[in-house]
Amino acid sequence: MSIESGMIRWKNRVALVTGASVGIGEAICTSLVSHGMTVIGCARSKDKIDMLSNDLSKKGLSGRLIAYKCDVSNDKNIDDMFEWIAKNHGGVDVMVNNAGFSCKDTLLEITGDKMRDMLNVNVVGLVLCTSKAVKSMLTRGVDDGHIFNLNSMSGHRLTGILNFYAATKFAVTALTEGFRRELVENSKIRITAISPGLVETEFLARAFEDKDMAQSVFARCESVIKPQDIADILLFSLSSPPNIQIHDVLVRPCGEKI
């Protein structure tokens, strides 16, 4: 089955993408819209998503992107978002947990506030969005929904840097398997974790608060992963036959030695 034919059943259905304003989230939104889906893209600031939505609408794509302002570290923001989606678009059929961040502080330096901030976005927000998306699916009789967790290679191995971020991503690895085991009890809702290595986005510059350093890292690499590469992997997983669950995808750039 090709991606094109596999995506036909998702036309006009609703996807929610967190962290949708830049990088991987932006690429995923664009790809889903290009296949006819109604995509709710959320982030703490919706200006960039509004701009992307306008650009996509000018291209005459079959789907549409709708920007929504939401901080996934805030429980009430998440509650309000799902209520708004239910009222205006019926509910969520595909949940893409892409929001996440890191900071440069070592384990010996990091403060409690920074740890809690990271946990609230990378872990707690992911769990709340997933549980509410699943509830939306089950209450509407949607038995072929799909959950995506944008994990990281840092959720499978340590490099010695961004160690608390790695701890949150190891949690995502465990949570993905935990959700899978709970979902198979009463549904055919699928869950897929995608774990990229180094991706050429703003993530590294934001984590280390140094754009030049991030660019120098990319320049030294033999190859890097592009956001569209990850979006293509998501499309492949989403378009696969309903009897197949692609559970955990590890993605390294060619030549990576860690």
C-alpha positions, 0 to 999 in steps of 0.5 A: 500500500502506498502512502497516497492510497493509505492516506485516503481514509484520513481525508477530512479527519482531525489531527491535533499537533502540539508544538506546531509553530516551527521545525518538526511540528511545522513539517508535520502540519504541512504534510497532513494538510497536503493529504486532506486532513483538518489540522489543529496546530497548537503552540504557546504563540500562534502567530507563526501557525497563522502565517503557515495556515495562510500560506497553505490556504494559498496553495489550494491544498485539500486540507486546512490548518487551524491555529490554536494558542495552548500551553501544554504545561497548563492543565486548563489550557489543555482542557479548554483546547479539547473542549473547543475542538469537540465543539467546533470540529467533533473531536481528535482522530490523530494526536501528535505529541510534538511539543518539547524542550530542553535547557543546557544545565547539567544535572549538577546545575539544574534548578527544581523550577527548570526540571518541573517546567521540562517535565510539565511539557515533555511528560505531563502535557504529553500524557494529558493530551494523549488521554484526552485524545483517546477519550475523544476517540472512544466516546465517538466510536473511533476505533482506528485513531492514532497517537504519535509521540515525538520522542528522541534518540535521547530516550534510548541512550545517553550522550553525556549532555542534556541529561535531564532532557534525556530522562524526560525522553526515557519517560516517553519511551516507557509511557508509549509502551504503557499506553500501548498496553492499555489501548489494546485492552479495549480498542484498535487505536494505534500508538507510534513513537518516533525517536530522531537523532540530530534534526536541523531545527531551532531546538539545539539553539534554544537549548544552549541559547547559542544559535552560532554554536548550533549552526557549527554543530550542523556544519560538522556533521556528515549528515543531519535529519531534516524536519520533513524526514520525520514528517515522512516517517509519520505519514508512512506510519499513519498510512500503513494498514490498520492491522499494522502498528509501527510502534517505535521508530529510531532515526539516526542521521547517516554517519552518526557514531553515538 
